[in-house]
Every structure is written in C-alpha cells, then in structure tokens.
Amino acid sequence: MRQKPNRQLACLAVLLCACAAPSPQRGQEKPKAPLSLEARLVSRRVQLGKPVYLELQLKNIGSHQVLINRRFHLNQTITIYVVGPQAKREQWCGILPEWADLPNDFVILAPGAHVDGRMRVNCDEGQRVTWGYKLPDPGEYVLTASYELPYPTAALKKAAGPALVVKGPVKANPVRLTVLPKQ
C-alpha cells in the first residue's frame, strides 16, 4: 500500500535544511572590494629635497567589470596620507591642482586587468613642482595611498552601464620612506 506524502513533514524538512545552511553572522567581514590598489616607492631611501615617486597599480580582483578613472590625479582620484618622523601628518605645499577629466579617462576594467601610474609625492624646494607634500626633515615617513571616485553616483552608474561602480576608498598598504640628510 502506498502512503501519501505528508505535506507538513515535507515543509518542515525544507525549513530545517534552510536553517542549517550557513548564514552571515554579526562580526563577519564584508565581502572584499572588487578593486585593489598597490603602491610602491621607486626608491625607499632619498636625500632630503630630492623627488619621491610612487608607482601605483589599480587592479580588478573581482569577477565583474568595473568602471574606473585610469588617470591617477593627486588629490582627486588618489589621496596620499603622509605621516612624518614626529608621528604627525605632513602638510601640503603649493597649490591644489585642478584636474579636468576627459570622457576617455573613464574605462571599464575587465576582471584581472589593471592600470598603472606614477606620481611625484613631494613638492620641490626650487618650486619647479608647485604641489605635493612637505617632507621637511630627515627620518622615516609612512605613505598610504587611496583611490576614490569623487563624482556623483548617478552619473558614474550611467557611464558604467552594466559594469560595477566602486566609488572607494580603495586603500593600498602603507609604504615606508627613509629621507636621508643632505650631504
């Protein structure tokens, strides 16, 4: 003789299976951002007053396309926090540059793809470089770079189409710079 399946028993079994599945718990980390930023100093040791250059790489580590600005403009898409030998944030010197973005500055970055750039971090004592951070004393400095899109979200989403928009910030690991006394 055949037995009729008990609907209540089947519903209870489905409910138990759903409850047993792992679920996010409080305190768990958020999923990793689909972008990573890597910062490297061209030289980790420079003499006081000499140029300091930072090489940057923005990489799509996710599985979806992401809209990015491929230009690394200091104090627009890239912010650098500089902490000096006295453990205080170093001051900006010179003017704040105004950058004009062109439509081709925004690109869709495919999964696994990256863009690279290089920028000078410090200003020049002779004022040939009119903006940057003061690195006034010999000692160790810690530089932390961050990528961000400071534009209205609606405009970015319109430009992105089906690609993701990550406004940021996307922070790089800090790098250490040793500024040597002048010789």
VOMIKOL-882916 format. One record per residue (C-alpha): x, y, z; residue in one letter; residue number from 1. Coordinates in Angstrom, 3 decimals, always signed. Layout:
<nodes>
@xx X; yy Y; zz Z; type a; seq NUM
...
</nodes>
This chain:
<nodes>
@xx +0.000; yy +0.000; zz +0.000; type m; seq 1
@xx +1.281; yy +3.448; zz -0.918; type r; seq 2
@xx +1.467; yy +6.195; zz +1.618; type q; seq 3
@xx +0.562; yy +9.781; zz +0.785; type k; seq 4
@xx +3.407; yy +12.199; zz +1.399; type p; seq 5
@xx +2.754; yy +14.346; zz +4.392; type n; seq 6
@xx +2.908; yy +17.982; zz +3.232; type r; seq 7
@xx +3.622; yy +19.274; zz +6.698; type q; seq 8
@xx +6.538; yy +16.892; zz +7.086; type l; seq 9
@xx +7.974; yy +17.941; zz +3.689; type a; seq 10
@xx +7.666; yy +21.649; zz +4.602; type c; seq 11
@xx +9.349; yy +21.014; zz +7.933; type l; seq 12
@xx +12.240; yy +19.208; zz +6.215; type a; seq 13
@xx +12.755; yy +22.129; zz +3.789; type v; seq 14
@xx +12.665; yy +24.609; zz +6.665; type l; seq 15
@xx +15.229; yy +22.606; zz +8.659; type l; seq 16
@xx +17.582; yy +22.415; zz +5.665; type c; seq 17
@xx +17.316; yy +26.179; zz +5.130; type a; seq 18
@xx +18.064; yy +26.867; zz +8.788; type c; seq 19
@xx +21.084; yy +24.557; zz +8.764; type a; seq 20
@xx +22.699; yy +26.384; zz +5.816; type a; seq 21
@xx +25.474; yy +28.764; zz +6.824; type p; seq 22
@xx +24.345; yy +32.358; zz +7.078; type s; seq 23
@xx +26.248; yy +35.562; zz +7.591; type p; seq 24
@xx +26.747; yy +36.304; zz +11.250; type q; seq 25
@xx +27.402; yy +39.531; zz +13.023; type r; seq 26
@xx +31.052; yy +40.393; zz +13.167; type g; seq 27
@xx +31.934; yy +38.711; zz +9.875; type q; seq 28
@xx +33.897; yy +40.831; zz +7.421; type e; seq 29
@xx +32.175; yy +42.349; zz +4.428; type k; seq 30
@xx +32.996; yy +40.781; zz +1.064; type p; seq 31
@xx +36.252; yy +42.041; zz -0.396; type k; seq 32
@xx +36.017; yy +45.031; zz -2.754; type a; seq 33
@xx +36.486; yy +44.104; zz -6.420; type p; seq 34
@xx +39.425; yy +46.544; zz -6.713; type l; seq 35
@xx +42.860; yy +46.518; zz -5.113; type s; seq 36
@xx +45.414; yy +49.308; zz -5.032; type l; seq 37
@xx +49.117; yy +48.615; zz -4.732; type e; seq 38
@xx +51.629; yy +51.380; zz -4.012; type a; seq 39
@xx +55.400; yy +51.028; zz -4.362; type r; seq 40
@xx +58.099; yy +53.624; zz -3.861; type l; seq 41
@xx +60.501; yy +53.978; zz -6.780; type v; seq 42
@xx +63.221; yy +54.410; zz -4.137; type s; seq 43
@xx +62.751; yy +53.697; zz -0.439; type r; seq 44
@xx +65.652; yy +55.958; zz +0.518; type r; seq 45
@xx +66.084; yy +59.503; zz -0.825; type v; seq 46
@xx +68.095; yy +62.533; zz +0.179; type q; seq 47
@xx +66.252; yy +65.492; zz +1.696; type l; seq 48
@xx +64.850; yy +67.677; zz -1.097; type g; seq 49
@xx +65.056; yy +65.001; zz -3.813; type k; seq 50
@xx +61.930; yy +63.813; zz -5.663; type p; seq 51
@xx +59.855; yy +60.993; zz -4.202; type v; seq 52
@xx +57.896; yy +58.920; zz -6.722; type y; seq 53
@xx +55.134; yy +56.440; zz -6.036; type l; seq 54
@xx +54.147; yy +53.750; zz -8.539; type e; seq 55
@xx +50.504; yy +52.730; zz -8.342; type l; seq 56
@xx +48.583; yy +49.774; zz -9.707; type q; seq 57
@xx +44.783; yy +49.569; zz -9.601; type l; seq 58
@xx +43.609; yy +46.018; zz -10.318; type k; seq 59
@xx +40.197; yy +44.419; zz -10.792; type n; seq 60
@xx +40.319; yy +41.402; zz -8.471; type i; seq 61
@xx +36.599; yy +40.690; zz -8.813; type g; seq 62
@xx +34.626; yy +38.681; zz -11.335; type s; seq 63
@xx +32.725; yy +41.618; zz -12.891; type h; seq 64
@xx +33.766; yy +44.582; zz -14.989; type q; seq 65
@xx +34.349; yy +47.810; zz -13.012; type v; seq 66
@xx +34.241; yy +51.446; zz -14.111; type l; seq 67
@xx +37.429; yy +53.293; zz -13.117; type i; seq 68
@xx +39.260; yy +56.522; zz -13.850; type n; seq 69
@xx +42.544; yy +55.418; zz -15.406; type r; seq 70
@xx +44.262; yy +58.709; zz -14.545; type r; seq 71
@xx +45.924; yy +58.951; zz -11.147; type f; seq 72
@xx +45.454; yy +62.601; zz -10.195; type h; seq 73
@xx +46.857; yy +63.592; zz -6.806; type l; seq 74
@xx +44.096; yy +64.891; zz -4.522; type n; seq 75
@xx +41.357; yy +63.907; zz -6.948; type q; seq 76
@xx +41.373; yy +60.171; zz -7.648; type t; seq 77
@xx +44.422; yy +59.473; zz -5.466; type i; seq 78
@xx +44.869; yy +60.734; zz -1.934; type t; seq 79
@xx +48.093; yy +60.167; zz -0.051; type i; seq 80
@xx +48.353; yy +60.393; zz +3.721; type y; seq 81
@xx +51.903; yy +61.188; zz +4.766; type v; seq 82
@xx +52.960; yy +60.717; zz +8.380; type v; seq 83
@xx +56.399; yy +62.045; zz +9.242; type g; seq 84
@xx +59.166; yy +61.291; zz +11.733; type p; seq 85
@xx +57.348; yy +63.112; zz +14.556; type q; seq 86
@xx +54.276; yy +60.872; zz +14.006; type a; seq 87
@xx +52.195; yy +63.763; zz +12.671; type k; seq 88
@xx +50.533; yy +64.197; zz +9.310; type r; seq 89
@xx +52.709; yy +66.212; zz +6.938; type e; seq 90
@xx +51.453; yy +69.411; zz +5.327; type q; seq 91
@xx +50.575; yy +70.073; zz +1.716; type w; seq 92
@xx +52.704; yy +72.654; zz -0.061; type c; seq 93
@xx +51.961; yy +74.727; zz -3.124; type g; seq 94
@xx +48.679; yy +74.975; zz -4.970; type i; seq 95
@xx +45.900; yy +72.429; zz -5.137; type l; seq 96
@xx +45.861; yy +71.297; zz -8.767; type p; seq 97
@xx +42.612; yy +71.329; zz -10.689; type e; seq 98
@xx +42.249; yy +68.343; zz -12.944; type w; seq 99
@xx +39.923; yy +68.170; zz -15.925; type a; seq 100
@xx +38.604; yy +64.712; zz -16.715; type d; seq 101
@xx +38.043; yy +63.699; zz -20.301; type l; seq 102
@xx +35.491; yy +61.066; zz -21.331; type p; seq 103
@xx +38.272; yy +58.615; zz -22.276; type n; seq 104
@xx +39.744; yy +58.872; zz -18.744; type d; seq 105
@xx +36.936; yy +56.569; zz -17.602; type f; seq 106
@xx +37.336; yy +52.978; zz -18.717; type v; seq 107
@xx +35.800; yy +49.622; zz -17.952; type i; seq 108
@xx +38.350; yy +47.381; zz -16.249; type l; seq 109
@xx +37.845; yy +43.684; zz -17.017; type a; seq 110
@xx +38.351; yy +41.034; zz -14.308; type p; seq 111
@xx +42.084; yy +40.522; zz -13.759; type g; seq 112
@xx +43.041; yy +43.662; zz -15.699; type a; seq 113
@xx +44.935; yy +46.590; zz -14.181; type h; seq 114
@xx +46.111; yy +50.149; zz -14.836; type v; seq 115
@xx +49.444; yy +51.537; zz -13.726; type d; seq 116
@xx +50.611; yy +55.041; zz -12.976; type g; seq 117
@xx +53.416; yy +57.000; zz -11.400; type r; seq 118
@xx +53.238; yy +60.254; zz -9.461; type m; seq 119
@xx +55.512; yy +62.576; zz -7.610; type r; seq 120
@xx +54.585; yy +62.851; zz -3.945; type v; seq 121
@xx +56.619; yy +65.803; zz -2.676; type n; seq 122
@xx +56.972; yy +69.416; zz -3.704; type c; seq 123
@xx +60.254; yy +70.890; zz -4.861; type d; seq 124
@xx +62.355; yy +73.294; zz -2.806; type e; seq 125
@xx +63.122; yy +75.238; zz -6.010; type g; seq 126
@xx +59.364; yy +75.423; zz -6.744; type q; seq 127
@xx +59.640; yy +73.703; zz -10.116; type r; seq 128
@xx +56.969; yy +71.327; zz -8.837; type v; seq 129
@xx +54.245; yy +73.501; zz -7.368; type t; seq 130
@xx +52.325; yy +70.928; zz -5.378; type w; seq 131
@xx +52.899; yy +67.941; zz -3.161; type g; seq 132
@xx +53.628; yy +67.118; zz +0.446; type y; seq 133
@xx +56.358; yy +68.645; zz +2.536; type k; seq 134
@xx +58.976; yy +66.175; zz +3.647; type l; seq 135
@xx +60.918; yy +68.726; zz +5.718; type p; seq 136
@xx +63.120; yy +66.577; zz +7.943; type d; seq 137
@xx +65.315; yy +63.510; zz +7.679; type p; seq 138
@xx +63.715; yy +60.382; zz +9.119; type g; seq 139
@xx +61.104; yy +57.769; zz +8.364; type e; seq 140
@xx +57.829; yy +58.648; zz +6.643; type y; seq 141
@xx +54.805; yy +56.412; zz +6.149; type v; seq 142
@xx +52.749; yy +56.968; zz +2.995; type l; seq 143
@xx +49.304; yy +55.479; zz +2.477; type t; seq 144
@xx +47.629; yy +55.879; zz -0.921; type a; seq 145
@xx +43.901; yy +55.672; zz -1.509; type s; seq 146
@xx +41.862; yy +55.580; zz -4.770; type y; seq 147
@xx +38.414; yy +57.152; zz -4.919; type e; seq 148
@xx +35.927; yy +58.461; zz -7.477; type l; seq 149
@xx +34.689; yy +61.851; zz -6.213; type p; seq 150
@xx +31.818; yy +62.111; zz -8.697; type y; seq 151
@xx +28.027; yy +61.804; zz -8.333; type p; seq 152
@xx +26.999; yy +58.152; zz -8.129; type t; seq 153
@xx +24.149; yy +58.556; zz -10.630; type a; seq 154
@xx +26.492; yy +59.916; zz -13.298; type a; seq 155
@xx +29.005; yy +57.130; zz -12.680; type l; seq 156
@xx +26.320; yy +54.437; zz -12.917; type k; seq 157
@xx +25.042; yy +55.931; zz -16.162; type k; seq 158
@xx +28.563; yy +55.861; zz -17.634; type a; seq 159
@xx +29.229; yy +52.343; zz -16.320; type a; seq 160
@xx +26.293; yy +50.634; zz -17.986; type g; seq 161
@xx +26.335; yy +47.011; zz -16.773; type p; seq 162
@xx +29.753; yy +47.407; zz -15.085; type a; seq 163
@xx +30.117; yy +47.917; zz -11.331; type l; seq 164
@xx +30.846; yy +51.306; zz -9.817; type v; seq 165
@xx +33.227; yy +51.376; zz -6.851; type v; seq 166
@xx +33.444; yy +54.909; zz -5.507; type k; seq 167
@xx +36.002; yy +53.884; zz -2.900; type g; seq 168
@xx +38.018; yy +54.460; zz -0.993; type p; seq 169
@xx +40.293; yy +51.596; zz -2.023; type v; seq 170
@xx +43.374; yy +51.778; zz +0.190; type k; seq 171
@xx +46.851; yy +50.474; zz -0.504; type a; seq 172
@xx +49.079; yy +49.040; zz +2.187; type n; seq 173
@xx +51.325; yy +51.721; zz +3.701; type p; seq 174
@xx +54.863; yy +52.103; zz +2.388; type v; seq 175
@xx +57.861; yy +53.359; zz +4.354; type r; seq 176
@xx +60.246; yy +56.002; zz +3.066; type l; seq 177
@xx +63.553; yy +57.000; zz +4.636; type t; seq 178
@xx +64.611; yy +60.587; zz +3.983; type v; seq 179
@xx +68.351; yy +60.994; zz +4.440; type l; seq 180
@xx +70.055; yy +64.256; zz +5.460; type p; seq 181
@xx +71.535; yy +66.422; zz +2.709; type k; seq 182
@xx +75.190; yy +65.743; zz +2.014; type q; seq 183
</nodes>
